[in-house]
Amino acid sequence: GFWAAADLTADGLGMHARNFDGAFFDWNKYPVVSLVDERPTDPSYLRYAAVGTAGLIYPGGINGMNEAGLAVSLHQMSTVNFTVGDGSGAYDLAPYVQQRILRQARTLDEAVDIARSRRHFASWTIFVSHAPSGRALRIEFNGAERPADEFERVFGDTYVERIEASEPDRRMVQTNHFLSDALKERHAFFDDAHFTTSVGKWLE
């Protein structure tokens, strides 16, 4: 995935894009576009569009954009330093968190606040851009850290990087690897469990 600041694009608009890199799987052959309006439930909710695929029809999609100009995309990560939800409490899947961002966030700060307020299951990045401000960020998160007898810490670590529109040469690229010091790999390259040995991530 990537974000390009407005000064880097031909039409002077910021660009948020991502590819579906699983071309050898069937799941991405059947795209699903959802147009969602939940205002009858709550008038404060934003309308949004979400892109998914048959078999992965999350309400917030894999990518999406809301009427406030926020665009989002999900990127799955791997790590060995932190565990996933283990039944000790209620955990949220990343697509659920992304849907909440699309439905309720009008700014990048609001998107971060929503992500920080959830208890996460497993390892993801939500890549977020905001067209009106020309800014972007990524939110890296994982499941709760696992000290011996304590499950209260929601985040092992959260990493946020912002791009300002006033920096015309700036762009942001997102892959399936953590940039957070607390989450990124610390082992030999080929023995590193962060480096998932599936075709897609191995080639990366």
Buried (B, 14 or more C-beta within 10 A) or exposed (E): BBBBBBBBEEEEEBBBEBEBBBEEEEEBEEEBEBEBEBEEEEEEBBBBBBBBBEEBBBBBBBBBBBEBBBBBBBBEBBBEBBBBBEEEEEBBBBBBBBBBBBBBBBBBEBBBEBBBEBBBBBBBBBBBBBBEBBBBBBBBBBBBBBEEEEBEEBBBBBBBEBBEBEEEEBBBEBBBBBEBEBBBBEEEEEEBEBBBEEEEBEEE
